[in-house]
Amino acid sequence: MFTPKAFKINDQEQILSFIATHPLASVIAYTADGLEASHIPMYWEDDGSALGCLYGHLTRTNALNHSDHLKSPWLIIFQNAGHYISPNWYPSKAATHKAVPTWNYQAVHVSGKVDILTDADTLIEILTQQTADFAASQQHLGRLTMPQSLILQQCVVLSLAYALRLLTFKPSLN
């Protein structure tokens, strides 16, 4: 992702805070049929490694759920909604008429290798954590009540290890 120097942020706390605030990721992988993308809610966890891990889950029927897609790194994009910047917002436009429209947004790009975790206990732990995290703001706290056999039948869990040197945080583009 192109990021002007003035907008580049490398602070891991800021990056992880952004991911926690915007957990729905666009997950992109190169497959034998070309690029494939899915939108997957994810969360970061400190696993004791230098950078921690991102976790998410997808159904067994998802096109990304094939071991032949694990050879290349995947791209995971977290972003906010952003907003349009009119050229009329620039005072110089009235004088020079040289302002152009743009889009102001924030995004984090993460790239890394993917491990598919199929251990039943790990799967239940990750799905339980996601449910607790994402339902925390709801009036009635969510909890995972689906029978474990049904969960295991329908889902696999992704453990995405990522390298900090590949993280890019883009707070704006104006």
Backbone as a ProteinNet text record, in pm:
[ID]
protein_1_A
[PRIMARY]
MFTPKAFKINDQEQILSFIATHPLASVIAYTADGLEASHIPMYWEDDGSALGCLYGHLTRTNALNHSDHLKSPWLIIFQNAGHYISPNWYPSKAATHKAVPTWNYQAVHVSGKVDILTDADTLIEILTQQTADFAASQQHLGRLTMPQSLILQQCVVLSLAYALRLLTFKPSLN
[TERTIARY]
85.5	0	89.6	64	138.5	95.4	192.6	164.9	264.4	216.4	307.5	373.1	500.9	574.9	501.9	435.1	366.9	253.3	202.3	88.6	123.9	246.6	286.5	300.3	240.2	248.1	300.2	404.8	463.3	444	376.6	356.6	260.9	312.5	232.6	106	111.6	-8.4	-118.4	-82.6	-181.6	-238.4	-153	-196.9	-292.4	-257	-342.6	-473.8	-470.2	-593.1	-685.1	-628.4	-707.8	-771.7	-694.1	-747.5	-861.2	-844.5	-949.4	-1076.3	-1060.6	-1175	-1242.5	-1168.3	-1219.1	-1187.2	-1252.4	-1211.4	-1251.8	-1339.8	-1380.2	-1272.6	-1202.6	-1089.9	-1128.3	-1070.2	-1073.4	-951.2	-973.2	-865	-848.9	-728.5	-704.1	-590.5	-612.8	-510.7	-502.8	-382.7	-364.1	-390.3	-479.6	-516.2	-485.1	-504.2	-482.5	-575.3	-690.1	-786.1	-769.3	-666.4	-645.6	-664.6	-693.9	-714	-850.5	-854	-978.5	-983.2	-1099.8	-1115	-1236.7	-1225.3	-1337.3	-1330.1	-1442.1	-1448.2	-1466.7	-1368.1	-1362	-1336.3	-1420.3	-1388.4	-1267.7	-1174.7	-1051.2	-1017.9	-933.9	-882.4	-735.9	-663.4	-521.6	-506.3	-408	-378.4	-227.3	-181.8	-40.4	-16.8	54	80.2	222.1	290	425.8	532.1	492.2	589.6	617.7	709.8	748	630.5	541.7	434.2	293.5	279.1	146.3	83.7	-44.7	-116.4	-253.1	-300.7	-438.6	-516.4	-637.6	-721.8	-856	-909.4	-1042	-1090.6	-1212	-1261.7	-1341.2	-1347.4	-1430.5	-1487.9	-1594.2	-1660.5	-1576.9	-1601.7	-1529.4	-1558.1	-1672.5	-1709	-1650	-1584.1	-1523	-1411.6	-1405	-1305.6	-1162	-1139.1	-1004.1	-960.1	-1051.8	-1023.3	-967.6	-851	-784.7	-635.5	-573.4	-432.3	-341.6	-383.2	-296.7	-286.3	-373.8	-367.5	-269.9	-211.8	-126.8	18.5	52.7	192.3	238.2	152.1	185.4	132.6	195.2	141.4	2.8	-76.8	-208.3	-200.4	-288.1	-299.4	-429.3	-418	-534.1	-543.9	-660.4	-679.3	-789.8	-754.7	-851	-865.3	-990.8	-1006.8	-1132.8	-1131.6	-1252.2	-1332.6	-1445.7	-1531.2	-1474	-1399.9	-1345.1	-1454.2	-1415.3	-1512.7	-1454.4	-1543	-1508.9	-1457.5	-1353.8	-1301.1	-1325.2	-1412.4	-1445.4	-1332.4	-1306.9	-1208	-1249.1	-1379.4	-1428.9	-1382.9	-1332.2	-1284.5	-1150.9	-1080	-948.4	-963.9	-916.2	-927.9	-859.4	-755.2	-682.4	-763.8	-869	-946.3	-1009.3	-1058.9	-1122.7	-1023.9	-898.4	-798.1	-733	-701.7	-623.3	-702.7	-812.5	-894.4	-813.2	-709.3	-622.7	-643.5	-744.1	-771	-850.9	-826.8	-898.3	-964.9	-1069	-1133.2	-1043	-1066.4	-991.2	-1077.9	-1022.5	-1092.5	-1002	-1052.7	-977.2	-1013.2	-913.5	-940.5	-820.2	-843.2	-737	-742.6	-625	-619	-491.3	-500	-383.8	-376.5	-260.8	-236.4	-143.3	-180.8	-100.4	-77.5	44.9	75.6	145.1	109	174.5	126.6	197.2	160.6	46	-33.9	-152.3	-137	-175.7	-187.7	-335.2	-381.9	-519.5	-516.5	-590.1	-596.2	-724.8	-713.8	-833.1	-855.8	-767.7	-785	-915.6	-998.1	-1131.2	-1125.2	-1037.1	-1028.8	-987.4	-892.7	-847.3	-959.9	-1031.8	-1143.8	-1248.7	-1287	-1387.3	-1335.5	-1208.2	-1148.6	-1153.1	-1117.4	-1115.5	-1256.9	-1348	-1486.4	-1549.7	-1517.7	-1568.3	-1512.1	-1383	-1320	-1380.4	-1399.3	-1461.1	-1601.1	-1678.3	-1814.6	-1814.1	-1728.1	-1720.3	-1675.7	-1574.3	-1523.2	-1625.9	-1685	-1772.6	-1911.5	-1951.6	-2082.6	-2076.3	-1957.4	-1940	-2021.9	-2044.4	-2118.5	-2269.7	-2314.5	-2457.9	-2523.8	-2652.6	-2726.3	-2723.3	-2746.9	-2740.5	-2612.6	-2517.6	-2389	-2405.7	-2340.7	-2345	-2254.5	-2288.9	-2199.9	-2224.5	-2125.1	-2129.7	-2211.2	-2328.4	-2414.8	-2438.5	-2385.2	-2401.1	-2326.8	-2382.9	-2311.8	-2175.2	-2073.9	-1937.8	-1928.3	-2002	-1993.9	-2039	-2140.3	-2188.8	-2086.9	-2027	-1924.5	-1809.5	-1762.2	-1647.3	-1679.6	-1802.1	-1844.3	-1845	-1875.1	-1894.3	-1773.3	-1680.4	-1576.1	-1435.4	-1341.2	-1199.4	-1152.6	-1039	-987.5	-855.9	-838.1	-712.9	-627.5	-504.7	-408.1	-314.9	-323.2	-243.4	-127.7	-10.1	108.5	151.1	186.8	222.5	351.2	417.5	544.5	522.7	571.8	554.3	611.9	718	777	682.8	582.1	485.6	358.6	349.6	232.9	244.9	138.1	133.4	4.5	15.7	-99.2	-115.4	-229.9	-249.1	-364.7	-334.6	-441	-519.2	-460.4	-537.3	-463.8	-536.1	-478.4	-512	-525.3	-561.9	-441.3
-117.4	0	123	213.8	339.7	424.2	471.7	557.4	673	796.2	909.6	909.2	948.5	945.3	1017.9	1128.5	1208.1	1131.9	1026.9	954	815.2	772.4	637.1	626	523.3	496.4	354.8	339.5	207.7	161.9	241.7	208.1	89	-22	-144	-126.7	-49.8	-28.8	40.3	140.9	209.5	115.3	34.8	-59.3	-162.2	-218.3	-319.5	-259.2	-135.4	-66.8	-48	-11.9	4.9	-128	-237	-369.2	-406.2	-379.8	-412.9	-331.7	-209	-121.2	-151.3	-208	-237.9	-384.1	-479.9	-620.3	-693.9	-636.9	-706.9	-686.2	-792.9	-785.2	-836.5	-773.8	-828.3	-918.4	-1046.3	-1144.5	-1188.6	-1171.7	-1194.7	-1294.5	-1395.1	-1497.3	-1523.9	-1558.5	-1597.8	-1747.7	-1786.5	-1926.6	-1969.7	-2096.2	-2147	-2078.9	-2030.6	-1963	-1811.8	-1760.4	-1616.3	-1569.6	-1442.1	-1387.4	-1427.3	-1457	-1490.6	-1403.5	-1350.6	-1265.6	-1306.3	-1289.5	-1309.9	-1202.2	-1176.8	-1080.3	-1160.6	-1148.8	-1234.3	-1148.4	-1159.3	-1089.1	-1156.2	-1072.1	-1125.4	-1052.7	-1115.4	-1049.8	-1087	-997.8	-1018.7	-1073.2	-1160.9	-1215.5	-1226	-1189.2	-1203.5	-1349.9	-1418.5	-1561.2	-1586.3	-1478.9	-1493.5	-1476.7	-1473.8	-1451.8	-1302.1	-1266	-1125.5	-1036.7	-1088.3	-1005.1	-1052.3	-1169.4	-1221.1	-1281.3	-1310.2	-1372.1	-1307.9	-1314.9	-1279.1	-1409	-1409.1	-1527.6	-1491.6	-1582.4	-1568.7	-1706.1	-1714.7	-1845.4	-1829.3	-1938	-1941.8	-2081.6	-2089.8	-2218.9	-2310	-2437.8	-2535.1	-2516.1	-2457.4	-2437.5	-2310.3	-2227	-2104.1	-2139.1	-2065.8	-2093.1	-2079.9	-2003.9	-1989.5	-2110.7	-2198.4	-2311.9	-2431.1	-2413.6	-2523.2	-2513.3	-2623.7	-2621.7	-2571.3	-2580.3	-2531.8	-2378.7	-2309.3	-2163.9	-2118.6	-2211.4	-2176.5	-2153.9	-2177.9	-2165.8	-2020	-1930.7	-1789	-1709.6	-1596.4	-1510.8	-1458.6	-1432.8	-1374	-1226.9	-1146.5	-1006.1	-987.4	-923.5	-897.4	-746.1	-689.1	-544	-509.6	-424.5	-368	-221.3	-170.4	-29	28.5	161.5	229	269.9	334.3	372.7	490.2	576.3	693.5	791.8	896.2	992	1073.6	1125	1204.4	1342	1388.8	1523.8	1603.1	1700.4	1783.7	1882.9	1912.2	2016.2	2151.2	2168.4	2294.6	2315.8	2213.3	2226.2	2299.4	2306.5	2370.2	2518.8	2606.7	2750.8	2791.4	2720.5	2756.5	2731.7	2651.8	2620.3	2745.7	2833.7	2955.5	3042.5	3041.3	3125.7	3058	2928.6	2862.5	2761.6	2714.7	2611.3	2483.3	2457.8	2343	2231.6	2239.3	2133.5	2020.8	1899	1783.2	1707.1	1629.3	1551.5	1435.7	1389.5	1275.4	1202	1100.1	1018.9	1006.3	1041.2	1034.4	903.1	819.2	690.6	643.2	539.3	471.2	323.9	261.8	118.6	59	-67	-146.4	-264	-283.9	-400.3	-494.1	-620	-722.6	-833.7	-881.3	-990.4	-1099.7	-1224.6	-1334.1	-1469.6	-1569.4	-1708.4	-1750.3	-1843.7	-1888.8	-2034.8	-2063.4	-2201.1	-2230.3	-2343.8	-2384.1	-2472.2	-2430.3	-2503.5	-2584.5	-2712.6	-2798.5	-2869	-2847.1	-2907.1	-2857.8	-2949.6	-2915.5	-2817.1	-2839	-2749.6	-2609.1	-2599.4	-2469	-2397.6	-2469.2	-2411.6	-2355.1	-2431.7	-2386.8	-2265	-2266.5	-2154	-2025.5	-2034.9	-1916.8	-1865.5	-1953	-1910.2	-1851.5	-1908.5	-1855.5	-1716.4	-1697	-1566.2	-1463.3	-1499.7	-1406.8	-1367.6	-1463.9	-1435.5	-1341	-1367.7	-1281.9	-1140.3	-1128.8	-996.9	-917.2	-977.9	-904.5	-881.4	-959.2	-941.8	-859.2	-817	-746.5	-618	-551.1	-424.9	-444.5	-566.8	-592.7	-601.3	-571.2	-572.1	-711	-813.7	-951	-1010.8	-1034.2	-1084.9	-1214.6	-1218.6	-1339.4	-1445.9	-1567.4	-1676.6	-1789.1	-1869.8	-1977.4	-2092.9	-2119.1	-2224.3	-2335.8	-2321.3	-2423.6	-2550.1	-2666.9	-2791.2	-2798.1	-2842.2	-2847.3	-2928.9	-3036.6	-3119.8	-3042.4	-2956.5	-2876	-2768.2	-2705.3	-2604	-2665.6	-2778.6	-2843.6	-2888.9	-2923.2	-2967.1	-2850.4	-2731.7	-2618.3	-2526.2	-2526.4	-2424.3	-2480.7	-2401.2	-2418.9	-2284.9	-2283.4	-2158.9	-2125.1	-1999.3	-1952.1	-1889.8	-1925	-1856.1	-1781.7	-1650.2	-1571.7	-1506.5	-1556.6	-1494.9	-1382.7	-1270.2	-1158.3	-1094.1	-1028.5	-962.9	-813.1	-752.4	-609.2	-528	-574.2	-499.2	-490.5	-573	-570.3	-494.5	-447.3	-369.4	-227.5	-175.7	-36.7	22.9	134.7	202	335.7	357.6	476.9	560.1	661.2	736.6	831.1	880.3	966.3	981	1030.2	1050.8	1187.5	1288.4	1419.4	1507.5
0	0	0	-90.2	-92.5	26.1	101.9	216.5	216.5	200	212.4	350.9	357.7	484.3	596.8	564.2	666.6	734.6	671.2	725.1	777	760	798.4	950.5	1006.5	1150	1167.7	1247	1272.9	1416.5	1497.3	1637.7	1650.6	1705.8	1711.4	1795.7	1903.4	1986.1	1906.5	1827.5	1745.2	1638.9	1580	1477.4	1536.3	1651.7	1715.2	1763.6	1809.9	1850.1	1729.6	1615.2	1494.3	1453.5	1458.5	1423.9	1517.7	1647.2	1744.3	1719.9	1673.7	1647.8	1514.5	1421.1	1286.5	1252.7	1319.7	1308.9	1181.3	1100.9	978.9	872.9	838.7	746.1	608.1	507.7	372.2	362.2	342.3	337.9	192.6	138.3	-3.4	-19.2	-102	-126.8	-276.2	-320.1	-458.5	-468.4	-559.1	-575.6	-719.3	-747.3	-882.8	-982.9	-935.6	-1022.1	-1023.4	-957.9	-948.7	-805.5	-788.3	-655	-600.6	-472.3	-402.1	-277	-244.4	-126.5	-45.8	84.3	176.2	283.2	345.6	455.7	583.4	674.3	791.7	915.3	1018.9	1143.6	1209.5	1257.9	1314.2	1443.3	1524.3	1643.9	1662.1	1728.7	1756.1	1896.8	1912.5	2045.2	2063.2	2182.1	2216.2	2249.7	2162.1	2182.7	2232.9	2274.9	2324.7	2217.9	2090.6	1983.2	1973.9	1889.2	1876.5	1835.4	1753.1	1698.6	1730.8	1790.2	1816	1691.2	1698.7	1586.8	1568.7	1447.4	1416.6	1403	1454.5	1445.9	1384.1	1306.8	1249.4	1210.6	1164.4	1120.7	991.6	916.8	797.4	781.7	705.5	689.2	599.9	612.6	530.6	381.6	348.4	208	147.5	227.3	177.8	79.4	-31.4	-135.7	-85.4	22.1	77	159.4	188.9	276.6	198.3	141.2	71.1	96.6	126.8	164.4	53.2	-73.1	-180.5	-180.4	-106.6	-96.6	12	85.5	199	160.2	36.1	-6.8	-14.5	-54	-68.2	50.9	80.5	187	148.5	248.9	229.7	267.2	208.4	242.2	320.6	436.3	521.9	537.2	504.1	508.6	607.9	703.6	798.3	760.6	752.5	718.1	779.2	794	838.7	715.2	736.6	623.3	545.9	613	546.2	506.8	436.4	385.9	271	190.3	71.8	113.8	45.8	66.5	-62.3	-54.6	-170.9	-199	-325.7	-355.7	-297.8	-273.2	-217.3	-73.5	-6.9	130.4	136.3	25.8	23.5	-7.4	79.6	53.4	-77.6	-115.6	-237.8	-365.1	-356	-476.2	-537	-451.6	-502.6	-579.8	-536.4	-601.6	-721.9	-710	-815.4	-897.3	-844.2	-908.9	-935	-852.7	-874.2	-772.1	-690.8	-593.5	-659.4	-615.6	-669.4	-555	-584.2	-477.9	-433.2	-313.3	-260.8	-160.5	-99.5	-0.9	120.4	236	359.9	430.3	457.4	521.3	600.3	679.3	751.9	714.6	706.2	674.6	731.8	766	806.4	711.2	650.8	566.1	641	647.3	712.9	611.6	602.5	511.8	589.5	563.1	632.4	586.2	632.5	603.7	694.7	647.9	719.4	760.3	881.8	929	948.8	901.3	929.4	1053	1154.1	1280.1	1284.2	1297.9	1297.1	1430.2	1528.2	1660.4	1722.1	1768.4	1819.5	1935.7	2030.6	2146.4	2105.3	2012.5	1963.9	1890.6	1808.1	1734.3	1829	1928.2	2025.4	2101.6	2140.4	2213.6	2130.9	2004.4	1918.1	1891.1	1862.1	1837.5	1963.3	2078.5	2205.2	2230.5	2203.8	2222.6	2128.2	2002.3	1907	1951.6	1994.3	2037.6	2157.7	2254.1	2372.7	2335.3	2251.3	2211.8	2132.7	2032.4	1943	2001.7	2099.1	2161.3	2289.4	2330.1	2457.7	2466.5	2355.2	2357.6	2349.3	2335.3	2323	2460.8	2462.9	2589	2652.2	2572.6	2620.4	2565.9	2654	2608.8	2532	2419.1	2338.5	2398.3	2376	2412.9	2315.1	2297.7	2200.7	2258.6	2199.7	2251.2	2150.6	2030.1	1927.9	1971.4	1947.5	1983.6	1916.4	1991.2	1939.5	1810.8	1801.3	1681.2	1557.4	1572.1	1460.5	1423.7	1523.7	1497.8	1421	1465.5	1403.3	1261.8	1239.2	1106.2	1007.8	1056.1	966.5	951.9	1046.5	1047.1	1055.6	1009.5	1039.1	1092.9	1158.6	1214.8	1147.5	1118.6	1060.2	1168.7	1173.5	1258.2	1164.6	1162.8	1069.7	1143.4	1122.6	1179.6	1087	1142	1056.2	1103	1012.4	1041.1	1051.3	1156.3	1178.3	1063.1	1005.2	894.5	774.7	769.6	660.7	696.4	820	859.8	808	754.5	711.9	764.6	829.2	886.6	815.6	753.9	671.7	727.9	809.3	872.4	780.7	674.6	583.8	451.7	354.4	221.8	165.8	248.9	193.1	172.7
[MASK]
++++++++++++++++++++++++++++++++++++++++++++++++++++++++++++++++++++++++++++++++++++++++++++++++++++++++++++++++++++++++++++++++++++++++++++++++++++++++++++++++++++++++++++++

